[in-house]
Amino acid sequence: MIAAGRIALSVAAAIALAGPAGTAEAAGTATAATTVVARNEDVLKPGPHHRLLDPLAGTWKATKHNYLLGKDGKPLVSRDIKVTVRWLTKTGRRYLQETTEGTLGGRPYHRIGVLGFSNIDRRYEWTTFDNVTPQAMTYRGERVQGRPSVLSIPGEFTDPGVLGPEYVGRTIPMRTVITISSKGRHTFDLYFTPPGQPERLVDKVVYTRRID
């Protein structure tokens, strides 16, 4: 908004200085600058890619499948997960905040996540904070084409040992895949790619039922 305001003031000053002889040229400059201002306004406003996230909003009963804590290839399953997703109105509804509460392996589990779309970069961005991993988990997507129903958002983290003691301090590529369903059954799949190994699913959260 500040940048747009400065452009508008510059246009007004140019027209005033041009005088009658420069009226046509000044008018052309004004038209071009007005177009730039409009584009800036479009970049600043939430748009259709934000609206694509609307079905996630609400309070949900969810099931969590964690393969890192499971055994013999079977996940540890938590069925008491509650996920509350709300648009942050004070950000102009640009970001969704997710709050997850429940248990994981018999211990309290808490996570806060922020999901949004960058108009200027044309990508989805996702960051989470929880009481299991002692760092922010940050993801930045590729440029989006069209309006996808599945969001694949990559990132990386420094392993504190969740993959085993041999990986402590190593950088691990990761990816969150968010599937938004028109039927109200959404999924958040988390994948890790340990060095020298193929990508593998480590965590899945399924929104099973809206409860608000």
Backbone hydrogen bonds, N-H to C=O, Kabsch-Sander energy under -0.5 kcal/mol:
donor,donor_aa,acceptor,acceptor_aa,energy
5,G,1,M,-2.1
6,R,2,I,-2.1
7,I,3,A,-2.0
8,A,4,A,-2.1
9,L,5,G,-2.1
10,S,6,R,-2.1
11,V,7,I,-2.1
12,A,8,A,-2.0
13,A,9,L,-2.1
14,A,10,S,-2.2
15,I,11,V,-2.2
16,A,12,A,-2.1
17,L,13,A,-2.1
18,A,14,A,-1.6
19,G,15,I,-1.2
22,G,18,A,-0.7
22,G,19,G,-0.8
23,T,20,P,-1.5
26,A,22,G,-3.0
27,A,23,T,-2.5
28,G,24,A,-2.0
29,T,25,E,-2.2
30,A,26,A,-2.6
31,T,27,A,-2.3
32,A,28,G,-2.2
33,A,29,T,-2.5
34,T,30,A,-2.5
35,T,31,T,-1.8
36,V,32,A,-1.8
37,V,33,A,-2.7
38,A,34,T,-2.5
39,R,35,T,-2.2
40,N,36,V,-2.4
41,E,37,V,-2.4
42,D,38,A,-2.1
43,V,39,R,-2.0
44,L,40,N,-1.8
45,K,41,E,-1.5
50,H,47,G,-1.1
51,R,47,G,-1.8
52,L,48,P,-1.2
53,L,50,H,-1.8
54,D,51,R,-1.4
56,L,53,L,-2.2
57,A,53,L,-0.5
57,A,54,D,-1.6
58,G,85,V,-2.7
60,W,83,V,-3.4
61,K,209,R,-3.3
62,A,81,I,-2.8
63,T,206,V,-2.1
64,K,78,S,-2.8
65,H,204,K,-3.4
66,N,64,K,-0.5
66,N,76,L,-3.0
67,Y,65,H,-0.6
67,Y,202,V,-2.1
68,L,202,V,-1.0
71,K,74,K,-1.0
74,K,71,K,-2.2
76,L,66,N,-3.1
77,V,75,P,-0.5
78,S,64,K,-2.8
79,R,77,V,-0.5
81,I,62,A,-1.1
82,K,101,E,-2.9
83,V,60,W,-2.6
84,T,99,T,-2.7
85,V,58,G,-3.3
85,V,83,V,-0.5
86,R,97,Q,-2.3
88,L,95,Y,-3.0
89,T,87,W,-1.2
91,T,88,L,-1.7
92,G,89,T,-1.8
93,R,88,L,-1.5
94,R,88,L,-0.5
96,L,115,L,-3.1
97,Q,86,R,-3.1
98,E,96,L,-0.5
98,E,113,G,-3.1
99,T,84,T,-2.6
100,T,111,R,-3.1
101,E,82,K,-2.4
102,G,109,Y,-1.5
104,L,107,R,-3.0
107,R,104,L,-1.1
109,Y,102,G,-3.1
111,R,100,T,-2.0
112,I,129,F,-3.0
113,G,98,E,-2.6
114,V,127,T,-2.7
115,L,96,L,-2.4
116,G,125,E,-2.4
117,F,94,R,-0.7
118,S,123,R,-3.1
119,N,117,F,-0.8
122,R,118,S,-1.9
123,R,118,S,-1.2
125,E,116,G,-2.8
126,W,139,Y,-2.0
127,T,114,V,-2.0
128,T,137,M,-2.2
129,F,112,I,-2.7
130,D,133,T,-0.6
131,N,110,H,-1.5
135,Q,133,T,-1.6
137,M,128,T,-2.3
138,T,136,A,-0.7
139,Y,126,W,-2.8
140,R,154,P,-2.6
141,G,124,Y,-2.8
142,E,152,S,-0.6
144,V,122,R,-3.0
151,L,178,I,-2.9
152,S,150,V,-0.6
153,I,151,L,-0.6
153,I,176,T,-3.1
155,G,174,M,-2.5
156,E,138,T,-0.7
157,F,172,I,-1.8
159,D,157,F,-0.7
159,D,170,R,-2.8
164,G,161,G,-1.2
167,Y,164,G,-2.0
168,V,165,P,-1.1
169,G,159,D,-3.2
170,R,167,Y,-2.3
172,I,157,F,-3.2
174,M,155,G,-2.8
175,R,191,Y,-2.0
176,T,153,I,-2.5
177,V,189,D,-2.9
178,I,151,L,-2.8
178,I,176,T,-0.6
179,T,177,V,-0.6
179,T,187,T,-2.6
180,I,149,S,-2.5
180,I,178,I,-0.6
181,S,179,T,-0.6
184,G,181,S,-1.4
187,T,179,T,-1.8
188,F,205,V,-2.4
189,D,177,V,-2.7
190,L,203,D,-3.2
191,Y,175,R,-2.7
192,F,200,R,-2.3
193,T,173,P,-2.2
197,Q,194,P,-2.3
200,R,192,F,-2.9
202,V,190,L,-3.0
203,D,190,L,-1.5
204,K,65,H,-2.5
205,V,188,F,-2.2
206,V,63,T,-2.7
207,Y,186,H,-3.3
207,Y,205,V,-0.5
208,T,61,K,-1.9
208,T,206,V,-0.9
209,R,61,K,-1.7
211,I,59,T,-3.2
212,D,59,T,-0.6
